[in-house]
Each structure stands twice: as structure tokens, then as C-alpha cells.
Amino acid sequence: MWQSTFHDHIIRNDADYLRIWEYIGANPAKWREDCYYTETEEYTMSKKEEKTNVMRILDQKKIPYTPHAYPHGKDEAPDGVSVAQSLGLDPARVFKTLVTKGASGGYYVFDIPVAATLDLKKAAKAVGEKSVAMLHSKELLPLTGYVHGGCSPIGMKKQFPTVFHETALDQETIFVSAGKIGFQVELSPADLMQLVRGRAADVTAAAE
């Protein structure tokens, strides 16, 4: 959108060379003055080539995906709904990854839409446990290798039983964390479930 056309130039002499050199040198600075410039656009452009471990795993497995970057504070992760809004997405397509511990001592991963709440009774039933409880934030990094706000179902230190809320199957693609705050990956729910050996069930609380 910034420049829909371009022009070829023949450099015939030093004056032509200097003019072209100045034009190229000034363009990045002028981008901030352009009517299409936004901080979000610049942030996305600067981050689009950065790879996370999740992206490298998807590349290795030859699973199609689209990376997305979103702005965030230096020391804190935005909530999932805010992430969806910053990417211009329906929150129903953006899934958050929650880790729980069952009464038996086992660990379970649940991926649900960011605006939804995990129903612990439904979650326990889905994995055959008497009960499950949310994992404490301080336990997340040692167990999964991910921090709060950047937890992904892909690439945890160990593959735990994973359940997606059933609405994931209604979407052509869904978004999950790319394993680092500021990054999401968009991919087919079928591909994602196959990769993490996940399944679908109704595990969210009814909307009030």
C-alpha cells in the first residue's frame, strides 16, 4: 500500500548516482510520515522473520502455518482477548493453553478460546480424573519450558495429554501461542491435534 508502483532508473553519471542514493536513504525515514504507517505495522514487520522453537518444530514437521506478531509490554503479557483484538481476530479463533494437575498427580493440557473459562469438572471428566486443578504459575516454566502468557501446546518439555475445546473443530484455522510472548501461530486445528496427539471435548464453563 505504501508504494503501489516502482520505477527503473538508468544511472548515467555521478549526479544520477547521488540522486538515487539519497532517494533510497531517505525512504525508511519517510515511512513514519506515511498515512499508512502505524506502530503495530512496524512492529509486525520487524518481527516477521523471527523464529520461535514452536515455528521451528512446525517447519521440521512440514506443517503449514502462518506466524503473527503482536505488540506487548516489556515485562508483562497481555491477556488473550487483548491479543485477539490487536490482531483483529474473533476471540473464538484464538486459543489459550492451560496446564492442570490431576488428583492422580498427572498433568493435562487444555486449549480453549481466550474469552472462555475452563470448567474444572468437565476437564477432569474429559481426562478420566476425579479432579484437576490449575497449575501454579511458578511451576509452569520448570514443567513445560514456557512462561505464563507464552505457553503453547507445541514443544513442551514433555508431551502431556492435550484436550481442545470442541469449538476448535468449527474453525478452518486457529491461533495458539508460538511459545514466546508477542508471537502466535495460525494453523489447521486438525494438523495441530495430530501433532500433539490431542482430542476435542466440551471443557468450558457455560456462558453467563
Secondary structure, 3 states (H helix, E strand, C coil): CCCCCCCCCCCCCHHHHHHHHHHHHHHHHHHCCCCCCCHHHHHHHHHCCCCCHHHHHHHHCCCCCEEEECCCCCCCCCCHHHHHHHCCCCHHHEEEEEEEEECCCCEEEEEEECCCCECHHHHHHHHCCCCEEECCHHHHHHHHCCCCCCCCCCCCCCCCCEEEEHHHHHCCCEEEECCCCCEEEEECHHHHHHHHCCEEECCECCCC
